[in-house]
Amino acid sequence: MSETILDVRNLKVEFDTANGVIKAVDGISFQVERGRTVGIVGESGSGKSVTSLAVMGLVPNPPGRITHGDILFSEKAEIPPVNLCQVSQQQLQTYRGGQISMIFQEPMSSLNPVYTCGFQLIEAIQQHQTLSKAEAEKKAIASLQEVKLLPSDEELATQIATEQNLSDRNTIARAVQQRKKAILKRYPHQLSGGQLQRVMIAMAIACNPALLIADEPTTALDVTVQALILDLLRDLRDRRSMSMIFITHDLGTIAEIADDVAVMYRGKIVEYGPVDQIFARPEHPYTKGLLACRPRPEQRLRKLPTVADYMQVQEEPNGEVKIFARHFDTDEAVTLTEEVSAAETASRLEQISHETPLVTVQNLKVGYPIKGVFGQTTRTFMAVDDVSFDVYKGETFGLVGESGCGKTTLGRALLRLVEPLAGNIFFEGRNIRQLPKGEMRKLRREMQVIFQDPFSSLDPRMSIGKAIAEPLKIHHVIRSRRNLKERVAYLLDRVDIDPGCVNRFPHEFSGGQRQRICIARALALNPKFIICDESVSALDVSVQAQVLNLLKELQAEFNLTYVFISHDLGVVKFMSDRIMVMNQGRLEELGPADEIYNNPQQAYTKQLISAIPAGTLERIKELQVERGVIAS
């Protein structure tokens, strides 16, 4: 018989706001059993993170508070469960961090930048266990080895003996100890995103918790690093018989790790059940929409389905929300699943190849000086190293690779937002590296960029109407106030934002709406060329689908040319005609999107493709066989 670690019953969490009381969590119930993972999935604002904060006793009060329900936690079967809603903050401290641990979404903001990772890890261990500093340090190193941030003693010994050509055991043993202590002395900024997330996991598991809560732990990571973190969490769960709550907005990721799934929408659990049942027979229209809107690299759909295609939401006068499943007619059903044929794809590629290149890049090099102790340049780090390619008129040129591979630097260099060290960039036959500032300023009307984070791209003190009108004023395109207003209203309407919101500020919009506003601003000057730099990576999958569809529609309408930068090969393949894979500043592989995905030539490209979460029933069953949940 399975043992229940956590039993959440009819939980309600409310927040006081300027617009009244918000029900962030509205009467949810679920159970977590020992050694199993419950995945909580839903869009931003669905109540996922607030649920995890309630379990940890971290709901900020004021303005938030638990108004109803029970959170029953039992570390062991023989210990009676304790209701975490009814204990004091002092008593909660004995559970929080020790028996219930949490990994937050952004590791860089979770760690203190002025202290070493080792200091923070040791401090967390000593807070929950009565250990000397030496014992805590030993446990910290063991935790880092367990999360594979540091090799085992045997692997380190072999590595050091090979590197330094050593044979004396005592010398090797001393070197092993030095290498282990060195990792503790590193600061957060000296580690990559994946390494930092491993430090956070090491901190969370150091006290051997019964329950681990992972709140979007892989959202900001590349697909390859994400795959490593998911493997690590699965391994830790199974070896330790640890229970887990895994929170994400991506059902593809949920398929990789969860045993049971709770789908949340507007504070309620709308569907709950075993992961294979949710994927095989989803019942709620919201779940069906979430499953459908993920770009699948093996398909080439003409348009991505969205959650809105599957359900209609009706708000009652009393504030209650009613959800109705949409019933498709034949034409709508065909549109949602219509794939672009191989013949049509080949014909488009043939047509594009006969166009004149809009952008030609020749032997481009972009580097940053590495300064020594006294400020002198010791060497140059090559972010982009001898890269050449063409971008044809009307095409979407995908640029994919892991963080740090040089994608964003290359995109910025194409607009001369960073100055290259060598090479040429031709735009419509003109070498933009040779243009004076005045000429370059005029040319920027033709070249625009949509950045990753829409909130930091918009001035918080400027209304969205003024933000969209600003480039029109700077370039003296429209002088009449009336014409300016009409142009702004048209652009907002074109990206599905109500023109009546023209005087509202960025903070009054959701992330997806803010990105649409940035797209409207990029279109203001009728550009020919737009760089989309990770422009959907921060969005929920359902909002992502809407923005990707919009970008495709706008491309067809205005004959736009895109360079589409992303670390997500599924998204890049949906958008792109051709894809260039970058690795450590160099061009790794370049070719038609279908060819790159179906027949990759380079090992690095194969690694990127294999790391994409499949999110299929077959993958779920494969993982269940590995765990012995079902017989092979």
C-alpha positions in Angstrom: 0.0 0.0 0.0 1.4 3.4 -1.0 2.3 5.9 1.8 0.9 9.5 1.5 3.6 12.1 2.4 1.5 15.2 1.6 -2.3 15.6 1.6 -3.7 19.0 0.5 -7.4 19.3 1.1 -9.6 22.1 -0.2 -6.8 24.7 -0.1 -7.7 28.4 -0.6 -5.2 31.3 -0.8 -6.3 34.9 -1.3 -4.4 38.1 -1.9 -5.6 41.7 -1.2 -5.1 44.0 -4.2 -6.1 47.5 -5.2 -8.8 46.0 -7.3 -10.2 43.8 -4.5 -9.5 40.2 -3.3 -7.9 37.8 -5.7 -8.5 34.0 -5.3 -5.0 32.8 -6.3 -5.8 29.2 -5.2 -9.5 28.3 -5.1 -10.3 25.0 -3.3 -7.7 22.5 -4.6 -7.0 19.0 -3.3 -4.2 16.5 -4.2 -2.0 13.9 -2.6 1.7 13.2 -3.0 2.9 9.6 -2.2 6.3 8.5 -1.2 8.8 8.1 -4.1 6.3 9.6 -6.6 6.2 12.9 -8.4 3.1 15.1 -8.8 3.4 17.5 -11.7 1.5 20.8 -11.4 1.0 22.4 -14.8 -0.7 25.5 -16.0 -0.1 29.0 -17.4 1.3 32.0 -15.5 -1.3 33.1 -12.9 -2.9 29.7 -12.6 -1.9 29.4 -9.0 1.0 26.8 -9.3 3.7 28.7 -7.5 1.3 30.0 -4.8 0.4 26.4 -4.1 4.0 25.5 -3.5 4.5 28.6 -1.3 1.5 27.6 0.8 3.0 24.2 1.4 6.3 25.8 2.4 4.5 28.4 4.6 6.0 31.2 2.5 2.8 33.0 1.3 3.6 36.7 2.0 1.2 38.0 4.7 0.2 40.7 4.0 -1.2 40.8 1.3 -1.7 37.0 1.0 -3.2 34.5 3.4 -4.5 30.9 3.5 -8.2 31.3 4.1 -9.3 27.7 4.1 -8.2 24.1 3.9 -5.6 21.7 5.3 -2.0 20.8 4.3 -1.3 17.5 6.1 2.4 16.4 6.1 3.8 13.1 7.4 7.5 12.4 7.0 7.1 8.7 8.0 4.1 6.4 8.1 4.4 5.8 11.8 4.4 9.5 12.6 0.9 11.1 12.7 0.5 13.9 10.1 0.9 17.5 11.1 -1.4 20.2 9.6 1.1 22.9 8.3 -1.8 25.4 8.2 -2.1 25.3 12.0 1.5 25.4 13.2 3.5 28.5 14.1 6.2 30.0 12.0 8.7 28.8 14.5 7.4 25.2 14.2 7.4 25.5 10.4 11.1 26.2 10.5 11.7 22.7 11.7 10.0 21.3 8.6 11.1 23.9 6.0 14.5 23.1 4.5 14.9 20.0 6.5 11.9 17.7 5.7 10.4 19.8 2.9 12.9 21.6 0.5 12.3 23.8 -2.5 14.2 24.6 -5.7 13.2 28.0 -7.1 13.0 29.0 -10.8 15.9 31.4 -11.0 19.0 30.2 -9.2 21.0 33.4 -9.7 18.4 35.4 -7.7 18.1 32.6 -5.1 21.8 32.7 -4.2 23.6 35.7 -2.5 26.2 37.0 -5.0 28.5 38.3 -2.3 29.0 34.9 -0.6 30.7 31.8 -2.1 28.5 28.8 -3.1 30.2 26.7 -0.5 29.5 29.2 2.3 25.8 29.2 1.4 25.6 25.4 1.1 27.4 24.9 4.4 25.2 27.5 6.1 22.0 25.7 4.9 23.3 22.4 6.2 24.2 23.7 9.7 20.9 25.5 10.0 19.1 22.1 10.0 21.7 19.7 11.4 24.0 19.9 14.4 27.3 19.5 12.6 30.7 21.1 13.0 32.0 23.2 10.1 34.3 20.4 8.9 31.5 17.8 9.0 29.1 20.3 7.2 31.9 20.9 4.6 32.2 17.2 4.0 28.5 16.8 3.6 28.4 19.8 1.2 31.1 18.2 -1.0 29.2 14.9 -0.9 26.0 16.7 -2.0 27.8 18.4 -4.9 29.1 15.0 -6.0 25.6 13.6 -5.8 24.3 16.2 -8.1 27.3 15.6 -10.4 28.7 19.1 -10.2 31.8 17.5 -8.8 33.2 14.0 -9.9 33.5 11.2 -7.3 36.8 10.8 -5.5 37.8 7.9 -7.7 37.0 9.9 -10.9 38.9 13.0 -9.6 41.9 10.9 -8.7 42.0 9.4 -12.2 41.5 12.8 -13.8 44.2 14.5 -11.8 46.7 11.6 -12.3 46.2 11.9 -16.1 46.3 15.7 -16.2 49.4 16.1 -14.1 51.1 12.8 -14.9 51.2 11.8 -11.2 51.6 8.3 -9.7 52.2 8.9 -6.0 49.0 8.1 -4.1 49.5 10.6 -1.3 50.2 13.5 -3.8 47.1 12.5 -5.8 45.0 12.3 -2.6 46.1 15.9 -1.6 45.3 17.2 -5.0 41.8 15.6 -4.8 41.1 17.4 -1.5 42.3 20.7 -3.0 40.1 20.2 -6.1 37.0 19.4 -3.9 37.5 22.5 -1.7 38.1 24.7 -4.8 34.5 24.3 -6.0 33.3 25.5 -2.6 35.2 28.8 -3.1 33.5 29.8 -6.3 30.9 32.6 -6.4 27.5 32.3 -8.2 28.7 34.5 -11.1 31.5 32.1 -11.8 29.1 29.2 -12.6 26.7 28.7 -15.6 22.9 28.5 -15.2 23.0 24.7 -15.2 25.8 24.6 -12.6 23.9 27.1 -10.4 20.8 25.0 -10.6 22.8 22.0 -9.4 24.1 24.0 -6.5 20.4 24.8 -5.6 19.5 21.1 -5.9 22.5 20.1 -3.7 21.3 22.7 -1.1 17.8 21.3 -1.2 18.8 17.6 -0.8 21.6 18.1 1.7 19.3 17.5 4.7 17.7 14.5 3.0 14.1 15.9 2.7 11.1 13.7 2.4 9.5 16.1 -0.1 11.2 18.2 -2.7 9.3 21.0 -4.4 10.8 22.1 -7.8 9.2 25.4 -9.1 10.0 25.7 -12.8 13.6 24.5 -12.2 14.4 24.1 -15.9 12.4 27.0 -17.6 15.4 29.3 -18.1 17.8 26.5 -19.2 18.9 25.2 -22.6 17.3 21.9 -23.7 20.5 20.0 -23.2 21.0 21.3 -19.7 17.3 20.8 -19.0 17.6 17.1 -20.0 20.6 16.7 -17.6 18.7 18.4 -14.7 15.6 16.2 -15.3 17.8 13.0 -15.4 19.4 14.2 -12.1 16.0 14.8 -10.4 14.7 11.4 -11.5 17.8 9.7 -10.3 17.7 11.5 -6.8 14.0 10.7 -6.4 14.4 7.0 -7.2 17.6 6.4 -5.1 16.3 8.3 -2.1 12.6 7.3 -2.3 12.0 11.0 -2.2 8.6 12.6 -3.1 8.5 15.5 -5.4 6.2 18.3 -6.6 7.3 19.5 -10.0 5.8 22.8 -11.3 6.0 23.8 -14.9 3.9 25.3 -17.7 5.2 22.7 -20.2 3.4 19.4 -20.5 6.4 18.1 -22.5 8.6 18.5 -19.4 5.9 17.0 -17.2 6.0 13.8 -19.3 9.7 13.4 -18.5 9.3 13.3 -14.7 5.8 13.1 -13.3 3.8 10.1 -12.1 0.6 12.1 -11.5 -0.5 15.4 -13.0 -2.7 18.3 -11.7 -3.7 20.7 -14.4 -4.4 24.2 -12.9 -6.4 27.0 -14.4 -7.4 30.2 -12.6 -6.7 28.8 -9.2 -8.5 25.5 -9.7 -7.4 22.0 -10.6 -9.4 21.3 -13.7 -8.0 17.8 -14.3 -6.0 15.4 -12.1 -4.8 11.9 -12.7 -1.9 9.5 -13.7 0.4 11.1 -16.3 -0.3 8.4 -19.0 -4.0 8.9 -18.6 -3.7 12.7 -18.9 -1.7 12.3 -22.2 -3.7 9.4 -23.6 -7.2 10.6 -22.7 -7.3 14.3 -21.7 -10.9 15.3 -20.7 -10.8 19.0 -20.0 -10.6 21.4 -23.0 -7.8 23.4 -21.3 -5.6 20.2 -21.0 -6.3 19.4 -24.6 -5.3 22.9 -25.6 -2.1 22.8 -23.6 -1.1 19.4 -25.2 -1.9 20.7 -28.7 -0.1 24.0 -28.7 3.4 22.7 -28.1 5.5 22.9 -31.4 6.5 19.3 -32.3 9.7 19.2 -34.4 8.6 16.0 -36.2 5.6 17.9 -37.6 5.4 21.0 -39.8 2.0 22.5 -39.0 0.8 25.5 -41.0 -0.5 27.1 -37.7 -0.1 26.1 -34.1 -3.3 25.3 -32.2 -3.9 27.5 -29.1 -5.8 27.0 -25.9 -8.5 29.4 -27.2 -9.1 27.0 -30.1 -10.3 24.4 -27.6 -12.3 26.3 -25.0 -14.4 29.3 -24.3 -14.4 31.1 -21.0 -17.5 32.9 -19.7 -17.4 35.1 -16.6 -20.6 35.3 -14.6 -21.7 38.5 -12.8 -20.9 36.9 -9.4 -17.3 36.4 -10.5 -17.6 32.7 -11.2 -15.9 31.4 -14.3 -17.6 28.8 -16.6 -15.5 26.9 -19.2 -17.1 25.4 -22.3 -15.4 23.0 -24.8 -15.4 24.4 -28.3 -16.9 22.1 -30.9 -15.1 22.3 -34.3 -16.7 22.2 -37.6 -14.9 20.3 -40.4 -13.0 23.3 -41.7 -11.8 24.3 -38.2 -10.6 20.8 -37.4 -8.7 20.6 -40.7 -7.0 24.0 -40.0 -5.9 22.9 -36.5 -4.0 19.9 -37.8 -3.1 20.9 -41.3 0.6 20.0 -42.1 2.7 21.7 -44.7 3.6 19.0 -47.3 7.2 18.2 -48.2 6.5 19.3 -51.8 5.3 22.7 -50.6 8.4 23.1 -48.3 10.7 22.2 -51.1 9.0 24.6 -53.5 9.3 27.5 -50.9 13.0 26.8 -50.4 13.5 26.8 -54.2 11.7 30.1 -54.5 13.7 31.7 -51.6 17.0 30.5 -53.0 16.4 32.5 -56.2 15.8 35.7 -54.3 18.6 38.2 -53.8 20.2 37.8 -50.4 18.9 40.6 -48.1 21.8 40.1 -45.6 25.2 38.6 -46.4 27.7 37.8 -43.7 31.3 37.1 -44.6 33.9 35.8 -42.1 32.4 37.7 -39.2 34.4 37.8 -35.9 33.2 39.4 -32.7 35.3 39.3 -29.5 35.5 40.7 -26.0 38.7 41.6 -24.3 39.6 39.6 -21.1 41.4 41.9 -18.7 44.0 40.9 -16.2 44.6 42.0 -12.6 45.9 45.4 -13.5 43.3 46.2 -16.2 45.4 45.2 -19.2 43.9 43.0 -21.9 45.4 39.5 -21.6 43.4 37.8 -24.4 40.3 38.1 -26.5 37.2 35.9 -26.0 35.8 35.1 -29.5 32.0 35.1 -29.1 31.5 34.8 -32.9 34.4 33.2 -34.7 34.7 33.3 -38.5 31.0 32.9 -39.4 29.6 33.3 -43.0 26.0 32.9 -44.3 23.2 34.5 -46.4 19.7 35.5 -45.4 17.3 35.7 -48.4 14.4 38.1 -48.7 11.1 36.8 -47.2 12.7 33.8 -45.4 13.0 32.9 -41.7 16.5 32.0 -40.9 16.7 30.1 -37.6 19.7 30.5 -35.3 19.9 27.8 -32.7 22.4 26.7 -30.0 23.0 26.6 -26.3 23.5 29.7 -24.1 27.0 31.2 -24.7 27.3 29.8 -28.2 27.2 33.4 -29.7 23.6 33.6 -31.1 22.7 36.9 -29.4 26.1 38.5 -30.1 25.8 37.6 -33.8 22.2 39.0 -33.9 23.4 42.3 -32.3 26.4 42.5 -34.6 24.1 42.3 -37.7 22.5 45.5 -36.5 25.9 47.0 -35.4 24.7 47.2 -31.8 28.1 45.6 -31.1 31.1 46.3 -33.4 32.8 43.3 -35.1 36.5 42.8 -35.0 36.6 41.5 -38.6 34.5 40.4 -41.5 31.7 42.1 -43.5 28.0 42.5 -43.2 26.1 43.5 -46.3 22.5 44.7 -46.2 20.9 45.0 -49.6 24.4 45.1 -51.1 25.7 47.9 -48.7 28.5 47.0 -46.3 27.1 48.3 -43.0 30.5 48.1 -41.3 31.7 51.0 -43.6 28.6 53.2 -43.1 29.0 56.5 -41.0 26.7 56.9 -38.0 24.2 59.1 -39.8 23.8 56.6 -42.6 23.6 53.8 -40.2 20.8 55.6 -38.3 18.8 55.9 -41.5 19.3 52.3 -42.3 18.0 51.2 -38.9 14.5 52.1 -40.1 14.8 48.9 -42.3 16.2 46.7 -39.4 14.5 46.0 -36.1 14.9 43.7 -33.2 12.4 42.0 -30.8 14.2 41.2 -27.5 13.6 38.3 -25.1 12.2 40.1 -22.1 9.4 42.5 -23.2 9.1 44.1 -19.8 12.7 45.4 -19.8 12.4 46.4 -23.5 9.6 48.9 -22.6 10.0 52.0 -20.6 7.8 51.5 -17.5 7.1 55.3 -17.3 5.9 55.5 -20.9 2.4 54.5 -22.1 2.3 51.8 -24.8 1.0 54.4 -27.3 4.0 56.6 -26.8 6.4 53.6 -26.9 5.1 52.6 -30.3 5.0 56.2 -31.6 8.6 56.9 -30.4 10.4 55.4 -33.4 8.0 57.2 -35.8 8.9 60.5 -34.2 12.7 59.8 -34.0 12.8 59.0 -37.8 10.3 61.8 -38.7 8.1 59.4 -40.6 4.8 60.9 -39.5 4.5 64.5 -38.5 0.7 64.9 -38.1 -0.6 64.1 -34.7 -3.7 62.7 -36.1 -1.9 60.4 -38.5 0.4 59.3 -35.7 -2.6 58.2 -33.6 -4.1 56.3 -36.5 -0.8 54.5 -37.2 -0.4 53.5 -33.5 -4.1 52.3 -33.3 -3.6 50.3 -36.5 -0.4 48.6 -35.2 -2.1 47.7 -31.9 -5.1 46.3 -33.7 -2.8 44.3 -36.0 -1.2 42.5 -33.0 -4.6 41.9 -31.3 -4.3 44.5 -28.6 -7.3 46.8 -28.1 -6.4 50.3 -29.4 -8.4 51.7 -26.5 -5.5 50.6 -24.2 -3.2 53.1 -25.9 -2.7 55.1 -22.6 -2.1 52.2 -20.4 1.4 51.3 -19.1 3.5 48.1 -19.6 2.8 46.8 -16.1 -0.9 46.7 -16.8 -0.4 43.9 -19.4 0.5 40.2 -19.3 3.8 38.9 -20.6 2.3 37.8 -23.9 0.5 41.1 -24.4 3.8 43.0 -23.7 5.6 41.0 -26.3 2.8 41.8 -28.8 3.3 45.5 -28.0 7.1 45.1 -28.7 6.2 43.5 -32.1 3.9 46.4 -32.9 6.8 48.8 -32.1 9.2 46.8 -34.3 6.7 47.1 -37.2 6.1 50.8 -36.8 8.7 51.8 -39.4 7.7 49.1 -42.0 11.1 47.3 -41.7 12.3 44.7 -44.1 14.4 42.8 -41.6 13.6 41.8 -38.0 15.8 39.9 -35.5 13.7 37.9 -33.0 16.1 37.2 -30.1 14.6 34.5 -27.9 11.3 36.5 -28.3 9.0 33.7 -27.1 11.3 31.8 -24.6 9.9 33.6 -21.5 6.3 32.9 -22.5 3.8 30.1 -21.5 3.4 27.5 -24.2 -0.1 28.7 -25.1 0.9 32.3 -25.3 4.0 31.3 -27.2 1.8 29.6 -29.8 -0.2 32.8 -30.3 2.9 34.9 -30.7 4.5 32.5 -33.2 1.3 32.4 -35.3 1.2 36.2 -35.2 4.8 36.4 -36.4 4.1 34.1 -39.3 0.9 36.0 -40.3 2.8 39.3 -40.2 5.6 37.9 -42.3 3.2 36.8 -45.0 1.4 40.2 -44.9 4.4 42.5 -44.9 7.0 40.2 -46.7 9.2 40.4 -43.6 12.6 38.6 -43.3 13.4 37.1 -39.9 16.5 35.9 -38.1 14.8 33.8 -35.4 17.1 33.1 -32.5 16.3 30.4 -29.9 17.7 27.5 -27.9 14.5 25.6 -28.5 14.8 23.6 -31.7 11.1 22.7 -31.8 10.1 26.4 -31.9 12.9 27.2 -34.4 11.8 24.4 -36.8 8.2 25.5 -36.7 9.2 29.0 -37.7 12.2 28.5 -40.0 12.9 27.8 -43.6 16.6 27.1 -42.9 18.5 26.6 -39.6 22.0 27.4 -38.6 23.4 25.6 -35.6 26.1 27.5 -33.6 28.5 26.0 -31.0 31.1 28.0 -29.1 31.0 30.9 -31.6 31.4 28.8 -34.7 29.0 27.6 -37.4 28.3 23.9 -36.6 25.7 23.1 -39.3 23.5 24.9 -41.8 20.7 23.7 -44.0 16.9 23.4 -44.6 15.0 23.1 -41.3 13.6 19.6 -42.1 17.0 18.3 -43.1 18.7 19.6 -40.0 16.1 17.9 -37.8 15.6 14.6 -39.7 19.1 14.1 -40.8 21.6 16.0 -38.7 25.3 15.6 -39.7 27.1 16.8 -36.6 27.2 15.2 -33.2 26.4 18.5 -31.5 23.2 18.9 -33.6 22.2 15.3 -32.7 22.7 16.1 -29.1 20.5 19.2 -29.3 17.7 17.2 -31.0 17.9 14.2 -28.6 17.5 16.6 -25.6 14.1 18.0 -26.8 11.4 16.6 -24.4 9.3 14.3 -26.5 6.1 14.8 -24.5 4.5 11.6 -25.9 2.7 8.6 -24.5 5.5 6.4 -25.8 8.1 8.3 -23.8 6.0 8.1 -20.6 5.7 4.3 -21.0 9.5 4.1 -21.7 10.2 5.9 -18.4 7.7 3.8 -16.5 9.4 0.6 -17.8 12.7 1.9 -16.6 11.3 2.5 -13.1 9.6 -0.9 -13.0 6.1 0.7 -12.8 5.0 -1.4 -15.8 6.5 -4.5 -17.2 8.5 -4.3 -20.3 
